[in-house]
Amino acid sequence: MKTQNLEKPRTDVELDQRAIAILRENEWGDYTLPTWGLYPYQWNWDSMFVALGFSEFDLDRAWREVETLFQGQWNNGMAAHIVFRRDDPSYFPGPKIWNSGQNPPTSGCSQPPVAATIVRDLYEADPDVGLPWLKMIFPKLMAWHRWFHTMRVISGGSVIAVTHPWESGRDNSPDWDLALANVDPSGIAPYQRRDIEHVDAAMRPTNEEYDRYLKLVEYGVESGWDHAHITREGPFAVADPGVSFILMRSDKDLLELAKILEAEDSAKEIRSWLYHAEEAADYLWSEELGAYTARDLRTDEHADGVSSVAFLSYYAGVSTPRRDAKLQATLRRILDATAFSLPSFDPEHCKFNARRYWRGPVWAIINYMVARGLSEYGFEREARKLQLDTRNAIRESGFYEYFNPINGEGAGGNQFAWTAAIWLAWASPTTE
């Protein structure tokens, strides 16, 4: 049970201790809930960031977190975005709505594939401990990446599609507004949202957005969760910089894991995926906005604003001198616009909302990945700002799901597992 009415930690060491306690308190056996009440199941990328946090003090437990996530992997290779270990009425939409036909029950879409990168991190933390785990997990990672490169591309192309906003991990980002407007929500059966029973509705997606989310779930159920068909014919297919760049980075880390295991056939297959990475990045580039943006695969329209995931290009290893000049100018403008970085959407855009989920708030996990990429390309000042802003937001507000970029106020769920994990792995001064 999650601890209530906790005193505010006074020191960074106390924050370290609190972060460890949050990971332990959110455990449910060998997997971890994002937070009690709001998210009572196992989420895909949440679990992977949680594993990164556990690796700071319990490496075996970190590997077990990875293992349990892949217990929900489909035969076609997809690692689902939610694994429903039990039917908890506090969450909607639950396993009966998704009707995936899996055991254990899962949702019918995936999430950003951060796993290969984090598995590499876990292995490098202790190769002797990690090697048996790696041998077990590697084929599962290969199958999942192959699923993205076959089931989420259109007509043999190289551009990765997300077919539901939930697949992006950024549920209500303005990036989806144009494509969602073409999803007809009529005919949706009455339902009761559970998320706004736990969190202020002003922080969550709107009812209108939820109607369209559920329509896309309904389409998936009616198609028998034929993922290739959904990608080709479904009402929503968008190229997402977040998923695309995370997959590119994970492909590269998966290649290094293949080399460790001397898996030559797998390495050859991964190289074929990476061969087309530049082409996919080109498709996402908006010269007008000076950034990589989401793009509707049905209409070829770019999103009309810049999200924080645009800057994951460095994390992916995507860099050209001409584009970098523009991208850095865009980044500097956005960094200067709010007290706490990195806002999830451009604060100078009319759709920006400092409190509403992915339409403006700061997310520690995105800051971590963006900063990691920036640092690898030598943009140390910008990377350091993201780290310090994340650190200070947690110091001021605690381990919230996300933070208001204007004042650093915590929002969404509290005692949040992946925020605690990112503190332990990156934001805490004790990691330096």
Helices and strands as residue ranges (DSSP letters): H 12-25, E 27-28, E 31-32, E 42-43, H 44-54, H 59-69, G 70-72, E 82-83, H 95-98, H 115-125, H 127-151, E 161-162, H 165-168, G 174-176, H 177-180, G 195-197, G 201-203, H 207-222, H 227-233, E 238-239, H 241-261, H 264-275, H 277-284, E 285-286, E 291-292, E 295-296, G 308-312, H 313-316, H 321-335, G 357-359, H 364-376, H 380-397, E 402-403, E 410-411, H 417-422, I 423-427, G 429-431
